[in-house]
Amino acid sequence: MRTELLIALAGLALASCLDRQDPPGANVTSSGPRVVRAAPAGSASMRGPSEASSSEVPEGVLGTLEDNLPFKPNGTKLASIAWRTWVYTDTGPKRTRLGYLRAGAVVDARGPTIKNAGCAGGWYRINPRGFVCIGKGATTDLKDYAVTANSVRPERGKGLPYLYAMASDVPPYLYFKLPTAAQMRELEGGGISRHVEAWKVLGRNRGLAYLWEDPEAPPSFLSPHDKLIKPYGVKERLHYSVHSGRSSPDAGFAIARVFEWEGRMFGLTTELDVIALDRTTIVKPSEFHGVELEEGEDLPVAFMRGYSPKFELVNREFKPVDHYASRAGVKLTGEEYGGGMKFLKTRDGSWITPTTARIIQKRDSFPSVATGTRKWIDISIKHQTLVAYVGTKAVYATLISSGRGGLGDPEKVPATARGTFMIHSKHVSATMDGDEDKSDSFNLLDVPFVQYFHKGYALHGTYWHDEFGELRSHGCVNLSPIDAAWLFEWTDPVVPPGWHSRLNKDRGTVVYIHF
């Protein structure tokens, strides 16, 4: 099956793991800049020190790359009100895209505003660089409906950026307003209460009781009377009385808010659909993660298989004293001992046997990209491993899941492309969708920490499986949530705070994928 990893960027699609199109970043045209000293009507927050200090910028520099520099915030802010609010290099006719903000993001801004044919509402600068147009994509009104409804921001650096859920066998309705009890009974039948209690029992067994033990009320912008207004750029489905149909049974959801309504727990998805959580399976993220190698530490590193004893060496005899959890990462010294049965010494002074471990060995040679302090990522398809390097120093090692086609031709089977590439775009989250083979279709919202390195191939976090170390994907490189979060913050280009994406086709971190 071929997978389409969609990032529907203003009507264009970022490529999938097996779709061969490049992501957008095309030049756009506009007329020259016209400086507007006054702030938009009703936006007092856009007047003051920012306007005065910025008036010192020479007229010929306004709106150019030279005007596109970091600045000290003074309280002036703007907010994204579109699914993707583009950040541009400048305001001129050959401006290009640097990245985008997601609806609800609030960032520091600097004037003076610049109006031209490409932005009647006026351009503002944001940190650390770039220009954003006030209009359908952004506003200076921080009380705008889209800002309030999308105010829950993704969490970066720790694991999954949102709470996630997978549709159950009877998938949830996508409500666009709070359904009344009568409407739910009419749509879903009269056994909802029993179904909810059964769901809670299963949830308690999985440690999910926190979801309903101290429930919140629905947010103020939700009601049984008013429809949710989705941000500009989100695809709208056909509306029925109170819903827009059921989700697909293979759907995954990113949940921004959880609340109780009519004795039932609901989630508000990042695309502003209201779903009954008892029609889903809440994702418990994989606890697996790789090993960060500190200064003075290096490969080899072991990841334990199944039941793996820990040994101590006492009077030249190895005695089992404990055991490791499956897939535990263990730092090794490189020292070996033993005749018929080999033992490997760990950095904490204990010993393991290689028969119960997958070893990532220290390299005896390096590709040409391993120079100085250059960052690069080393991926082995055969061993299903990833090592992050700075020059020749390994700094992180982990297990992955690459394309299930193994070493096959990526043009013919779902295999991961091999070669030397560079990360050219990064997204805090993006949507996966595959529908060419109905026996293996899926619709996974806001896949975490997506990093494209070649056409539609990407490194990304995974919330729908926990089989890292085994072939599993449709061509992309699947990472555990913790590994994906770490790698996303480590690689280039850097996604600035508040941004949802960063594009850079020339200077991203190298990804070297081989046998």
C-alpha positions as CSV (number, residue, x, y, z in Angstrom):
1,M,0.0,0.0,0.0
2,R,1.1,3.6,-0.6
3,T,0.7,6.1,2.1
4,E,-0.2,9.7,1.8
5,L,1.2,11.8,4.6
6,L,-0.8,14.9,4.2
7,I,0.1,18.3,5.3
8,A,-2.6,20.2,3.3
9,L,-0.7,23.5,3.2
10,A,-3.1,26.1,2.0
11,G,-4.6,23.8,-0.6
12,L,-1.3,22.0,-1.3
13,A,-0.2,18.7,0.2
14,L,3.1,18.0,1.8
15,A,4.2,14.6,0.6
16,S,3.6,11.2,2.2
17,C,6.1,8.5,3.0
18,L,5.4,7.1,-0.4
19,D,4.0,10.0,-2.4
20,R,6.9,11.6,-4.3
21,Q,5.9,15.3,-4.2
22,D,8.0,17.9,-2.5
23,P,6.3,20.1,0.2
24,P,5.3,23.6,-0.8
25,G,7.5,26.7,-0.5
26,A,6.8,28.3,-3.8
27,N,7.5,32.0,-4.4
28,V,4.5,34.3,-4.4
29,T,4.1,37.8,-5.8
30,S,3.0,41.1,-4.4
31,S,3.6,44.8,-5.0
32,G,6.1,46.8,-3.1
33,P,5.6,47.8,0.6
34,R,3.7,50.7,1.8
35,V,4.3,51.7,5.4
36,V,1.2,52.3,7.6
37,R,2.0,54.1,10.8
38,A,-1.4,53.7,12.4
39,A,-2.5,50.4,14.0
40,P,-5.6,48.6,12.8
41,A,-8.8,50.1,14.2
42,G,-9.7,48.8,17.6
43,S,-6.3,47.3,18.2
44,A,-4.7,49.6,20.8
45,S,-2.2,46.9,21.7
46,M,-0.6,47.5,18.4
47,R,0.3,51.1,19.2
48,G,3.1,52.3,21.5
49,P,6.8,51.7,21.8
50,S,6.9,49.1,19.0
51,E,5.7,51.6,16.5
52,A,7.9,54.4,17.7
53,S,11.1,52.4,17.9
54,S,10.5,50.7,14.5
55,S,10.2,54.0,12.8
56,E,13.9,54.3,12.9
57,V,14.2,51.6,10.2
58,P,15.3,53.2,7.0
59,E,12.4,53.4,4.4
60,G,14.3,51.4,1.8
61,V,14.9,48.5,4.3
62,L,11.3,48.1,5.5
63,G,9.8,44.7,4.6
64,T,13.1,43.3,3.3
65,L,15.5,40.6,4.6
66,E,17.4,43.4,6.5
67,D,14.2,44.3,8.3
68,N,13.8,40.7,9.3
69,L,15.7,40.4,12.5
70,P,15.1,39.3,16.1
71,F,13.7,42.0,18.4
72,K,13.1,42.6,22.1
73,P,9.3,42.0,22.9
74,N,7.4,44.9,24.2
75,G,4.0,43.4,24.7
76,T,2.8,43.7,21.1
77,K,1.3,40.3,19.9
78,L,-0.5,38.7,17.1
79,A,-2.4,35.4,16.9
80,S,-2.9,32.8,14.2
81,I,-6.5,32.2,13.3
82,A,-6.0,29.8,10.4
83,W,-5.0,26.1,10.4
84,R,-1.7,27.3,8.8
85,T,-0.6,30.9,9.0
86,W,2.4,31.3,6.8
87,V,5.6,33.1,8.0
88,Y,7.5,34.7,5.1
89,T,11.0,35.9,4.6
90,D,10.0,39.4,3.5
91,T,7.1,41.3,2.1
92,G,8.4,41.6,-1.5
93,P,7.4,40.0,-4.8
94,K,9.9,37.1,-4.3
95,R,9.1,36.3,-0.7
96,T,9.3,32.6,0.3
97,R,7.9,30.6,3.2
98,L,9.9,30.1,6.4
99,G,7.3,28.0,8.2
100,Y,3.8,28.5,9.7
101,L,1.9,29.0,12.9
102,R,-1.1,26.9,13.9
103,A,-4.5,28.4,14.8
104,G,-4.4,29.6,18.4
105,A,-0.7,30.4,18.5
106,V,0.1,33.8,20.1
107,V,3.5,35.3,19.3
108,D,5.4,38.5,19.9
109,A,5.1,41.0,17.0
110,R,6.8,44.2,15.9
111,G,5.6,47.1,13.7
112,P,5.4,49.3,11.8
113,T,2.8,47.7,9.7
114,I,3.5,47.4,6.0
115,K,0.5,47.2,3.5
116,N,0.8,46.1,-0.1
117,A,-1.2,44.1,-2.7
118,G,-0.1,40.9,-1.0
119,C,-1.5,42.0,2.4
120,A,-4.1,44.6,2.8
121,G,-4.3,44.1,6.5
122,G,-0.6,44.8,7.0
123,W,2.5,42.8,7.6
124,Y,4.1,42.5,11.1
125,R,7.5,40.9,12.0
126,I,7.7,38.1,14.5
127,N,10.6,36.5,16.3
128,P,13.1,35.2,15.6
129,R,12.5,36.3,12.0
130,G,9.8,36.5,9.4
131,F,6.7,38.5,8.4
132,V,3.0,37.5,9.1
133,C,0.0,39.1,7.3
134,I,-3.0,40.3,9.3
135,G,-6.1,39.0,7.6
136,K,-7.6,35.5,7.2
137,G,-4.6,33.9,8.8
138,A,-3.7,36.2,11.7
139,T,-5.2,38.9,13.9
140,T,-4.2,41.4,16.6
141,D,-7.4,40.6,18.5
142,L,-6.4,38.1,21.1
143,K,-10.0,37.5,22.0
144,D,-10.9,36.3,18.5
145,Y,-13.1,33.1,18.6
146,A,-10.4,31.1,16.7
147,V,-7.8,32.1,19.3
148,T,-9.9,31.1,22.2
149,A,-11.2,27.8,20.7
150,N,-7.6,26.8,19.8
151,S,-5.8,28.1,22.8
152,V,-4.5,24.6,24.0
153,R,-1.0,24.4,22.5
154,P,1.0,21.2,21.8
155,E,3.6,20.3,24.4
156,R,7.1,19.9,23.0
157,G,10.2,18.1,24.3
158,K,8.7,15.3,26.4
159,G,6.7,12.8,24.4
160,L,3.3,13.1,22.7
161,P,2.3,16.7,22.2
162,Y,-1.4,16.0,22.9
163,L,-3.6,13.3,24.4
164,Y,-4.4,10.8,21.6
165,A,-7.2,8.3,21.0
166,M,-8.0,5.6,18.4
167,A,-11.5,5.0,17.1
168,S,-13.1,1.8,18.5
169,D,-15.0,-0.8,16.5
170,V,-18.0,1.5,16.7
171,P,-16.3,4.8,15.8
172,P,-17.4,8.1,17.4
173,Y,-19.8,10.7,15.8
174,L,-18.1,13.9,15.0
175,Y,-20.3,16.4,16.8
176,F,-20.1,20.1,15.8
177,K,-22.0,21.2,18.9
178,L,-22.8,19.7,22.3
179,P,-25.4,17.0,21.7
180,T,-28.4,16.8,24.1
181,A,-29.1,13.5,25.8
182,A,-32.1,13.0,23.5
183,Q,-30.0,13.5,20.4
184,M,-27.4,11.0,21.6
185,R,-30.1,8.4,22.3
186,E,-31.6,8.9,18.9
187,L,-28.2,8.5,17.2
188,E,-26.5,5.9,19.3
189,G,-29.3,4.0,21.0
190,G,-30.5,3.8,24.6
191,G,-27.7,1.8,26.1
192,I,-25.2,4.7,26.3
193,S,-25.1,4.7,30.2
194,R,-24.1,1.0,30.3
195,H,-21.6,1.5,27.5
196,V,-20.0,4.4,29.4
197,E,-19.7,2.4,32.6
198,A,-18.1,-0.5,30.8
199,W,-15.6,1.9,29.2
200,K,-14.7,3.3,32.5
201,V,-14.0,-0.2,34.0
202,L,-11.7,-0.9,31.1
203,G,-10.1,2.6,31.6
204,R,-9.5,2.0,35.3
205,N,-7.7,-1.3,34.5
206,R,-5.4,0.7,32.1
207,G,-4.7,3.5,34.6
208,L,-6.9,6.1,32.9
209,A,-9.3,7.0,35.7
210,Y,-7.7,10.4,35.9
211,L,-9.8,11.4,32.8
212,W,-13.1,11.4,34.7
213,E,-12.2,11.6,38.4
214,D,-12.2,15.4,38.5
215,P,-13.9,16.3,35.2
216,E,-14.0,19.8,33.8
217,A,-17.1,21.5,32.3
218,P,-17.3,22.1,28.6
219,P,-15.4,25.2,27.5
220,S,-17.5,28.4,27.3
221,F,-17.4,28.5,23.4
222,L,-19.3,25.1,23.3
223,S,-23.0,24.9,23.6
224,P,-26.0,22.7,22.4
225,H,-27.1,25.7,20.3
226,D,-24.2,27.1,18.4
227,K,-22.0,25.3,15.9
228,L,-18.3,25.2,16.4
229,I,-16.5,27.4,13.9
230,K,-13.4,25.7,12.6
231,P,-10.3,27.8,11.7
232,Y,-9.7,28.9,8.2
233,G,-8.2,26.1,6.2
234,V,-9.7,23.1,8.0
235,K,-11.8,20.9,5.7
236,E,-15.5,20.9,6.6
237,R,-17.6,17.8,6.3
238,L,-21.2,17.6,5.4
239,H,-23.3,18.7,8.4
240,Y,-26.4,16.8,9.7
241,S,-28.6,17.7,12.7
242,V,-25.8,17.9,15.3
243,H,-22.9,16.0,13.7
244,S,-20.9,15.5,10.5
245,G,-21.0,11.7,10.4
246,R,-18.9,9.1,12.1
247,S,-15.2,9.0,11.9
248,S,-13.5,6.2,10.0
249,P,-12.9,3.1,12.1
250,D,-9.2,3.4,11.6
251,A,-9.0,7.0,12.8
252,G,-6.6,8.4,15.3
253,F,-7.4,11.7,17.2
254,A,-5.3,14.4,18.9
255,I,-7.4,15.6,21.8
256,A,-6.9,19.2,23.0
257,R,-9.5,19.3,25.8
258,V,-11.4,16.7,27.9
259,F,-14.7,17.5,29.6
260,E,-17.9,16.0,30.9
261,W,-21.3,16.6,29.4
262,E,-24.6,14.8,30.1
263,G,-22.8,12.2,32.2
264,R,-20.3,11.3,29.4
265,M,-16.7,12.2,28.8
266,F,-16.0,14.0,25.6
267,G,-12.9,15.2,23.8
268,L,-12.4,18.2,21.6
269,T,-10.0,17.3,18.8
270,T,-7.4,19.7,17.4
271,E,-9.6,20.0,14.3
272,L,-12.5,21.1,16.6
273,D,-14.7,18.0,16.5
274,V,-16.4,16.9,19.6
275,I,-16.1,13.1,20.1
276,A,-17.4,10.8,22.9
277,L,-14.3,9.2,24.4
278,D,-16.1,6.0,25.2
279,R,-16.2,5.4,21.4
280,T,-12.4,5.4,21.4
281,T,-9.4,3.7,23.0
282,I,-7.2,6.2,24.8
283,V,-3.6,5.9,23.8
284,K,-1.1,5.0,26.4
285,P,2.2,6.1,24.9
286,S,5.1,3.8,24.5
287,E,7.5,4.1,27.4
288,F,10.3,2.9,25.2
289,H,13.1,5.4,24.6
290,G,16.7,5.5,23.5
291,V,19.9,6.3,25.4
292,E,21.5,9.8,25.5
293,L,25.3,9.5,25.6
294,E,26.9,12.2,27.8
295,E,30.4,13.7,27.5
296,G,32.9,10.9,27.8
297,E,30.4,8.2,26.9
298,D,30.2,6.4,23.6
299,L,28.9,3.4,21.8
300,P,28.4,0.4,22.1
301,V,24.9,0.5,23.5
302,A,22.6,-2.5,24.0
303,F,18.8,-2.9,23.9
304,M,17.7,-5.9,25.8
305,R,15.5,-8.6,24.3
306,G,12.8,-10.3,26.4
307,Y,14.0,-11.6,29.8
308,S,17.6,-10.4,30.1
309,P,19.6,-11.2,33.3
310,K,22.0,-8.8,34.8
311,F,25.2,-10.4,36.1
312,E,27.9,-9.6,38.6
313,L,31.5,-10.9,38.3
314,V,32.4,-12.4,41.7
315,N,35.6,-14.5,42.0
316,R,35.8,-14.9,38.3
317,E,32.2,-16.3,38.2
318,F,29.2,-14.6,36.8
319,K,26.2,-14.6,39.1
320,P,22.7,-13.3,38.0
321,V,21.6,-10.6,40.4
322,D,18.7,-9.0,38.6
323,H,17.2,-8.6,35.1
324,Y,16.4,-5.9,32.6
325,A,13.1,-4.9,31.2
326,S,12.6,-5.8,27.6
327,R,14.1,-3.1,25.3
328,A,15.9,-1.4,28.2
329,G,18.8,0.7,26.9
330,V,22.1,-0.2,28.5
331,K,25.4,1.7,28.0
332,L,28.4,-0.6,27.5
333,T,32.1,0.0,28.0
334,G,33.3,-2.2,25.1
335,E,35.0,-4.6,27.5
336,E,34.4,-8.3,26.9
337,Y,35.0,-11.3,29.1
338,G,34.5,-15.0,28.8
339,G,35.4,-18.0,26.7
340,G,32.6,-20.2,25.6
341,M,30.0,-17.7,26.7
342,K,30.8,-14.1,26.2
343,F,29.8,-11.3,28.6
344,L,29.8,-7.6,28.0
345,K,30.5,-5.0,30.7
346,T,28.1,-2.2,31.3
347,R,29.0,1.3,32.4
348,D,27.5,0.7,35.8
349,G,29.9,-2.2,36.4
350,S,27.5,-5.1,35.8
351,W,27.5,-7.6,32.9
352,I,25.2,-8.8,30.2
353,T,25.2,-11.5,27.6
354,P,25.0,-10.5,23.9
355,T,22.6,-13.3,23.2
356,T,19.9,-11.4,25.0
357,A,20.6,-8.0,23.5
358,R,20.7,-6.0,20.3
359,I,24.0,-4.2,20.2
360,I,24.7,-0.9,18.4
361,Q,28.4,-1.1,17.9
362,K,30.9,1.7,17.7
363,R,31.7,2.6,14.1
364,D,35.1,1.8,12.7
365,S,34.6,4.2,9.8
366,F,32.5,7.2,9.1
367,P,30.8,8.8,6.0
368,S,32.2,12.1,4.7
369,V,29.4,14.1,6.5
370,A,30.9,13.2,9.9
371,T,33.1,16.3,10.2
372,G,33.7,18.8,13.0
373,T,30.6,19.6,15.0
374,R,28.2,18.8,12.2
375,K,25.0,17.0,13.3
376,W,23.9,13.9,11.3
377,I,21.7,10.9,11.8
378,D,22.8,7.3,11.1
379,I,20.0,4.8,10.3
380,S,20.5,1.1,9.7
381,I,17.6,-0.7,7.9
382,K,19.1,-4.1,8.7
383,H,19.5,-3.5,12.4
384,Q,16.5,-1.1,12.8
385,T,18.7,1.4,14.7
386,L,19.2,5.1,14.8
387,V,22.3,7.0,16.1
388,A,22.5,10.8,16.3
389,Y,26.1,12.1,15.9
390,V,27.9,15.3,16.3
391,G,30.9,14.8,14.0
392,T,32.2,11.4,15.1
393,K,30.7,11.6,18.6
394,A,27.5,9.6,19.2
395,V,25.0,11.5,21.3
396,Y,21.8,9.4,21.2
397,A,21.0,5.8,20.2
398,T,17.7,4.1,19.8
399,L,15.5,1.6,17.9
400,I,13.2,2.5,15.0
401,S,10.6,1.0,12.8
402,S,11.3,1.6,9.1
403,G,9.4,0.5,6.0
404,R,8.1,-3.0,6.2
405,G,9.4,-3.6,2.7
406,G,12.8,-3.9,4.2
407,L,15.6,-3.5,1.7
408,G,13.3,-3.7,-1.2
409,D,12.8,-1.0,-3.9
410,P,10.9,1.9,-2.4
411,E,9.2,2.5,-5.8
412,K,7.7,-0.9,-5.7
413,V,7.2,-1.9,-2.0
414,P,6.7,0.1,1.3
415,A,10.4,0.4,2.0
416,T,12.4,3.3,3.4
417,A,14.6,5.2,0.9
418,R,18.3,4.8,1.3
419,G,21.0,7.4,0.7
420,T,22.2,10.7,2.2
421,F,19.6,13.3,2.7
422,M,18.9,16.5,4.6
423,I,15.9,17.4,6.8
424,H,14.0,20.0,4.8
425,S,10.9,20.7,6.8
426,K,9.7,20.0,10.3
427,H,6.2,20.0,11.8
428,V,5.2,19.8,15.4
429,S,2.3,17.6,14.2
430,A,0.8,16.7,10.9
431,T,-1.9,14.3,9.5
432,M,-1.3,10.8,8.0
433,D,-4.0,9.5,5.7
434,G,-3.9,6.3,3.6
435,D,-6.8,5.0,1.6
436,E,-5.5,3.3,-1.5
437,D,-5.8,-0.2,0.1
438,K,-9.0,-0.4,2.1
439,S,-7.6,-3.5,3.9
440,D,-4.9,-1.3,5.4
441,S,-6.2,2.3,5.4
442,F,-5.9,4.8,8.2
443,N,-6.6,8.4,9.1
444,L,-4.2,9.5,11.9
445,L,-4.6,13.1,13.0
446,D,-1.6,15.2,14.2
447,V,1.1,12.6,14.0
448,P,3.8,14.1,16.3
449,F,7.1,15.6,15.4
450,V,7.3,15.1,11.7
451,Q,10.7,15.7,10.0
452,Y,10.8,15.3,6.2
453,F,14.2,14.4,4.8
454,H,13.5,13.2,1.2
455,K,10.4,13.9,-0.8
456,G,7.6,12.4,1.3
457,Y,9.8,10.4,3.6
458,A,10.0,11.5,7.2
459,L,11.1,10.8,10.7
460,H,8.1,11.0,13.0
461,G,6.7,10.0,16.4
462,T,4.2,7.1,16.5
463,Y,1.2,6.7,18.8
464,W,-0.5,3.7,17.1
465,H,2.0,1.0,17.7
466,D,4.8,0.0,20.0
467,E,7.0,-2.3,17.9
468,F,10.2,-0.2,17.7
469,G,13.0,-2.4,16.5
470,E,10.9,-4.2,14.0
471,L,9.9,-3.4,10.4
472,R,6.5,-1.8,10.6
473,S,6.0,1.5,8.7
474,H,4.8,2.3,5.1
475,G,8.1,3.9,4.3
476,C,8.7,6.6,7.0
477,V,11.0,6.1,10.0
478,N,8.8,5.5,13.0
479,L,10.1,6.7,16.4
480,S,8.8,6.3,19.9
481,P,7.1,9.5,21.2
482,I,10.0,10.2,23.6
483,D,12.7,9.7,20.9
484,A,10.7,11.7,18.4
485,A,10.4,14.6,20.9
486,W,14.1,14.5,21.7
487,L,15.2,14.3,18.1
488,F,12.8,17.1,17.0
489,E,14.5,19.6,19.4
490,W,18.0,18.5,18.4
491,T,17.9,18.6,14.6
492,D,18.0,21.6,12.3
493,P,16.2,23.6,11.1
494,V,15.0,24.7,14.6
495,V,11.3,25.3,15.0
496,P,11.0,28.5,17.0
497,P,8.8,28.7,20.1
498,G,5.2,29.3,19.1
499,W,5.7,28.1,15.5
500,H,4.2,24.9,14.3
501,S,6.6,24.3,11.3
502,R,9.9,25.4,9.9
503,L,11.0,24.9,6.2
504,N,14.6,24.9,5.1
505,K,15.6,22.9,2.0
506,D,19.3,23.8,2.1
507,R,20.8,23.4,5.6
508,G,19.0,20.8,7.6
509,T,20.5,18.0,9.6
510,V,21.9,15.2,7.4
511,V,20.1,11.8,7.5
512,Y,22.2,8.9,6.3
513,I,20.2,5.7,5.7
514,H,22.0,2.5,4.7
515,F,21.9,-1.3,4.8
